[in-house]
Amino acid sequence: MITIDHLTKRYDDAVAIDDLNFEVKPGVVTGFLGPNGSGKSTTMRIIMGLDHATKGAATINGRHYHELATPLREVGALLDAKAVNPRLSARNHLRSLAASNKIPYSRVDEVLEFVGIASVAHKKVGGFSLGMSQRLGIAAALLGDPQILLFDEPVNGLDPEGIRWIRDFFRSLAKEGRTVFVSSHLMSEMAVSADEIIVIGRGRFITSGSVDDLTKDAKGSVLVRCSDGDALRATLGDATAIEELNDGALSITGPSAKDIGEMALRAGVALWELTPQRASLEEVFMDLTADAVQYGHHVGAAQ
């Protein structure tokens, strides 16, 4: 288990993490979400002993990373796929890690085969694509067969087959009772990959829960197909948000499906479809972090 206990990190006058508290439990895939600059990567770096907390602690099964005798046997991480010596071959990179943690060299070829890059094991990693580097980073994380794994943006550079593979891989790790902690900016991927979600913004904890927990009370939309879209628009009024979809259907936000049906009946508009649409994780995330975005976009011409 990973425990974040009143964790604070300051860089001069800037606060990267502000009194952060949460736990990452075994047996589930936990997604770690937040806008750019929210402190996700800093939190993971502190967990892995690559940065120091100003206050509080980040522990692995109750111990700090530097207290682990053979850390790769207890925790594996992919934080920066390109943070390797570019002159080393993939096999020699993993062998150097194995030697430092008393892991047999036979394990190196096992993980290279598992992640699908055994055929390029002899090649220098400086020539690897981002996707190949990601696979090598996953191999390094698995090298010591640890019970705790951290991944920061693990699907970057992967093709659709690779993304599906890593999704199934995360689930298999969780089913084995391991702790799997994944940071990603891809909401759609987290919605299908993660069992639990932790959301932070500007270094502060915002909320946590399953995807269902986070989306069940959020206001969604209603998908409508009808005989007269203009008449339905007039009946619903200007206060209702209505978006026309590519196939002519309407996405209506505001009134419930029941209210839309009753108003359409009174207006004499025939409804062919009236389907409530639950809010997506991305929509909920945008609402939750609206006040915690460090670098936002503004509509309008640049001055």
C-alpha positions as CSV (number, residue, x, y, z in Angstrom):
1,M,0.0,0.0,0.0
2,I,1.1,3.6,-0.7
3,T,0.3,6.2,1.9
4,I,0.4,9.9,1.3
5,D,0.3,11.6,4.8
6,H,0.0,15.4,4.9
7,L,2.5,15.7,2.0
8,T,3.7,19.2,1.1
9,K,6.3,20.2,-1.4
10,R,7.5,23.8,-1.9
11,Y,9.9,25.2,-4.5
12,D,10.9,28.6,-3.2
13,D,7.6,30.5,-3.1
14,A,5.7,28.0,-5.3
15,V,3.6,25.2,-3.7
16,A,3.6,22.1,-5.8
17,I,1.8,19.8,-3.2
18,D,-0.3,21.2,-0.4
19,D,-1.1,19.0,2.6
20,L,-2.1,16.0,0.4
21,N,-3.6,12.9,2.0
22,F,-4.7,9.6,0.4
23,E,-4.0,5.9,0.3
24,V,-3.5,3.6,-2.7
25,K,-4.7,0.2,-1.8
26,P,-3.8,-3.3,-3.2
27,G,-6.1,-5.3,-5.5
28,V,-7.4,-2.4,-7.6
29,V,-6.1,-0.1,-10.3
30,T,-6.0,3.4,-8.9
31,G,-6.0,6.3,-11.4
32,F,-4.4,9.6,-10.5
33,L,-5.9,12.5,-12.2
34,G,-5.3,16.3,-12.2
35,P,-4.7,19.2,-14.6
36,N,-1.2,20.0,-15.8
37,G,0.8,21.4,-12.9
38,S,-1.4,19.8,-10.3
39,G,1.4,17.9,-8.6
40,K,0.9,14.4,-9.9
41,S,4.4,13.8,-11.1
42,T,5.9,15.5,-8.1
43,T,3.9,13.2,-5.8
44,M,5.2,10.1,-7.7
45,R,8.8,11.4,-7.6
46,I,8.6,11.8,-3.8
47,I,7.1,8.3,-3.4
48,M,10.1,7.0,-5.4
49,G,12.7,9.0,-3.4
50,L,13.6,11.2,-6.4
51,D,12.5,14.3,-4.6
52,H,12.1,15.3,-0.9
53,A,9.0,16.4,0.8
54,T,9.0,19.8,2.6
55,K,6.5,18.4,5.1
56,G,4.7,15.1,5.6
57,A,5.5,11.7,4.1
58,A,5.0,9.3,1.2
59,T,5.5,5.7,2.3
60,I,5.5,2.3,0.8
61,N,4.1,-0.3,3.1
62,G,5.0,2.0,6.0
63,R,8.6,2.8,4.9
64,H,10.3,5.5,2.9
65,Y,11.8,4.4,-0.4
66,H,15.4,4.9,0.8
67,E,14.7,2.5,3.6
68,L,14.1,-0.4,1.2
69,A,17.0,-2.8,1.0
70,T,16.2,-4.1,-2.5
71,P,13.7,-1.5,-3.8
72,L,13.0,-3.1,-7.2
73,R,11.8,-6.2,-5.4
74,E,9.2,-4.1,-3.5
75,V,8.2,-1.3,-5.9
76,G,8.5,-0.8,-9.6
77,A,7.9,2.4,-11.5
78,L,7.8,4.0,-14.9
79,L,8.1,7.7,-14.5
80,D,10.1,8.9,-17.5
81,A,10.6,6.4,-20.3
82,K,13.5,8.3,-21.8
83,A,15.5,8.6,-18.5
84,V,18.0,5.9,-19.5
85,N,21.5,5.8,-20.8
86,P,21.0,6.0,-24.6
87,R,24.3,4.2,-25.2
88,L,23.2,1.0,-23.4
89,S,21.3,-1.8,-25.1
90,A,17.9,-2.7,-23.7
91,R,19.3,-5.9,-22.2
92,N,22.3,-4.2,-20.6
93,H,20.1,-1.4,-19.2
94,L,18.0,-4.0,-17.4
95,R,21.0,-6.1,-16.4
96,S,22.5,-3.1,-14.6
97,L,19.3,-2.7,-12.7
98,A,19.1,-6.4,-11.9
99,A,22.7,-6.5,-10.6
100,S,22.0,-3.5,-8.3
101,N,19.0,-5.4,-6.7
102,K,20.3,-8.9,-6.7
103,I,17.9,-10.1,-9.4
104,P,19.1,-13.0,-11.6
105,Y,19.9,-12.1,-15.2
106,S,17.4,-14.7,-16.4
107,R,14.6,-12.4,-15.3
108,V,15.8,-9.7,-17.8
109,D,15.0,-11.9,-20.8
110,E,11.7,-12.9,-19.2
111,V,10.4,-9.3,-18.9
112,L,11.8,-8.3,-22.3
113,E,9.8,-11.1,-23.8
114,F,6.7,-10.2,-21.8
115,V,6.6,-6.6,-23.0
116,G,7.2,-7.6,-26.6
117,I,10.7,-6.1,-27.3
118,A,12.9,-9.2,-27.0
119,S,13.7,-8.9,-30.7
120,V,15.4,-5.5,-30.1
121,A,17.1,-6.4,-26.8
122,H,20.5,-5.9,-28.3
123,K,19.8,-2.4,-29.7
124,K,20.8,0.8,-28.1
125,V,17.9,2.5,-26.3
126,G,18.8,5.9,-27.7
127,G,17.3,4.8,-31.0
128,F,14.0,3.5,-29.5
129,S,10.7,5.2,-30.4
130,L,8.6,6.5,-27.5
131,G,6.4,3.4,-27.6
132,M,9.4,1.1,-27.4
133,S,10.9,3.1,-24.6
134,Q,7.6,2.9,-22.7
135,R,7.7,-0.9,-23.1
136,L,11.3,-1.0,-21.8
137,G,10.2,1.2,-18.8
138,I,7.4,-1.3,-18.0
139,A,10.0,-4.1,-18.2
140,A,12.2,-2.3,-15.7
141,A,9.2,-1.8,-13.4
142,L,8.5,-5.5,-13.5
143,L,12.1,-6.7,-13.1
144,G,11.9,-7.4,-9.4
145,D,8.4,-8.8,-9.5
146,P,7.2,-6.1,-7.0
147,Q,3.9,-5.9,-5.3
148,I,3.6,-2.2,-5.8
149,L,3.8,-0.5,-9.2
150,L,3.6,3.1,-10.3
151,F,3.1,4.4,-13.9
152,D,3.2,8.0,-15.0
153,E,1.5,8.4,-18.4
154,P,2.2,4.8,-19.4
155,V,0.3,4.8,-22.7
156,N,2.2,7.7,-24.3
157,G,3.5,6.6,-27.7
158,L,1.6,3.3,-27.7
159,D,-0.5,2.2,-30.6
160,P,-4.1,1.0,-30.0
161,E,-3.0,-2.6,-29.6
162,G,-0.4,-1.5,-27.0
163,I,-2.9,0.5,-25.1
164,R,-5.3,-2.4,-24.9
165,W,-2.4,-4.7,-23.9
166,I,-1.4,-2.4,-21.0
167,R,-5.0,-2.0,-19.9
168,D,-5.4,-5.8,-19.6
169,F,-1.9,-5.9,-17.9
170,F,-3.0,-3.5,-15.2
171,R,-6.1,-5.5,-14.5
172,S,-4.1,-8.7,-14.3
173,L,-1.7,-7.1,-11.8
174,A,-4.6,-5.9,-9.6
175,K,-6.2,-9.3,-9.7
176,E,-3.0,-10.7,-8.3
177,G,-3.4,-8.4,-5.3
178,R,-0.8,-5.9,-6.3
179,T,-1.0,-2.1,-5.8
180,V,-1.3,-0.4,-9.2
181,F,-1.1,3.4,-9.3
182,V,-1.5,5.1,-12.7
183,S,-1.3,8.8,-13.6
184,S,-2.8,9.8,-16.9
185,H,-4.3,12.7,-18.7
186,L,-6.5,10.4,-20.9
187,M,-9.9,10.4,-19.2
188,S,-11.4,7.9,-21.6
189,E,-8.7,5.4,-20.8
190,M,-8.9,5.9,-17.1
191,A,-12.7,5.4,-17.3
192,V,-12.2,1.9,-18.5
193,S,-8.9,1.0,-16.8
194,A,-9.2,2.3,-13.3
195,D,-11.3,0.9,-10.4
196,E,-10.6,3.9,-8.2
197,I,-9.9,7.5,-9.0
198,I,-8.0,10.1,-7.0
199,V,-8.4,13.7,-8.3
200,I,-6.1,16.5,-7.2
201,G,-5.7,20.2,-8.3
202,R,-3.0,22.7,-7.5
203,G,-1.5,20.1,-5.3
204,R,-4.6,19.6,-3.2
205,F,-6.9,16.6,-2.8
206,I,-10.2,17.2,-4.5
207,T,-12.1,13.9,-4.4
208,S,-11.7,10.1,-4.8
209,G,-14.0,7.2,-5.5
210,S,-14.9,4.7,-8.3
211,V,-15.9,6.0,-11.7
212,D,-19.5,5.2,-10.9
213,D,-19.2,7.1,-7.6
214,L,-17.8,10.2,-9.3
215,T,-20.3,10.2,-12.2
216,K,-23.6,9.0,-10.6
217,D,-24.7,12.4,-9.3
218,A,-23.3,14.5,-12.1
219,K,-25.7,16.2,-14.4
220,G,-25.7,14.4,-17.8
221,S,-27.5,15.1,-21.0
222,V,-30.4,13.5,-22.9
223,L,-30.1,12.2,-26.4
224,V,-33.3,13.0,-28.4
225,R,-34.4,12.1,-31.9
226,C,-37.6,13.7,-33.0
227,S,-39.9,14.7,-35.9
228,D,-39.3,18.4,-35.5
229,G,-36.2,19.7,-33.9
230,D,-37.0,23.4,-34.3
231,A,-40.4,23.0,-32.6
232,L,-38.8,21.1,-29.7
233,R,-36.1,23.9,-29.4
234,A,-38.8,26.5,-29.2
235,T,-40.7,24.6,-26.6
236,L,-37.7,24.0,-24.4
237,G,-36.6,27.7,-24.6
238,D,-33.3,29.5,-24.7
239,A,-32.3,28.5,-21.2
240,T,-31.8,24.9,-22.2
241,A,-28.5,23.9,-23.7
242,I,-29.1,22.0,-27.0
243,E,-26.4,20.6,-29.3
244,E,-27.2,19.2,-32.7
245,L,-25.1,16.1,-33.4
246,N,-23.8,15.0,-36.7
247,D,-26.6,12.5,-37.4
248,G,-29.3,15.0,-36.6
249,A,-30.0,13.9,-33.1
250,L,-30.1,16.5,-30.3
251,S,-28.0,16.4,-27.1
252,I,-30.0,18.3,-24.5
253,T,-28.6,19.4,-21.1
254,G,-30.8,20.7,-18.3
255,P,-34.3,19.2,-18.2
256,S,-34.8,15.5,-17.4
257,A,-35.9,13.0,-20.0
258,K,-39.3,13.0,-18.3
259,D,-39.6,16.8,-18.6
260,I,-38.5,16.7,-22.3
261,G,-41.0,14.0,-23.1
262,E,-43.9,15.9,-21.5
263,M,-43.0,19.2,-23.2
264,A,-42.7,17.4,-26.6
265,L,-46.1,15.8,-26.1
266,R,-47.7,19.2,-25.4
267,A,-46.0,20.7,-28.5
268,G,-47.1,17.8,-30.7
269,V,-43.6,16.7,-31.4
270,A,-43.1,13.0,-32.0
271,L,-40.1,11.5,-30.2
272,W,-38.3,8.6,-31.8
273,E,-35.6,8.3,-29.1
274,L,-35.3,9.7,-25.6
275,T,-32.2,8.4,-23.9
276,P,-30.6,9.8,-20.7
277,Q,-26.8,10.0,-21.1
278,R,-24.7,9.7,-17.9
279,A,-22.0,12.3,-17.5
280,S,-18.6,11.0,-18.6
281,L,-15.5,11.0,-16.4
282,E,-14.0,13.7,-18.5
283,E,-17.0,16.0,-17.9
284,V,-16.9,15.4,-14.2
285,F,-13.2,15.9,-14.1
286,M,-13.5,19.3,-16.0
287,D,-16.2,20.4,-13.5
288,L,-14.2,19.3,-10.4
289,T,-10.9,20.9,-11.6
290,A,-12.4,24.1,-13.1
291,D,-10.9,26.2,-10.4
292,A,-7.6,24.3,-10.2
293,V,-6.3,24.7,-13.8
294,Q,-2.9,26.4,-13.8
295,Y,-2.7,27.0,-17.5
296,G,-6.1,27.4,-19.2
297,H,-7.3,28.4,-22.7
298,H,-9.1,31.6,-23.5
299,V,-11.5,32.0,-26.4
300,G,-10.9,35.0,-28.5
301,A,-8.2,36.6,-30.7
302,A,-4.8,37.1,-29.2
303,Q,-3.9,40.7,-28.5
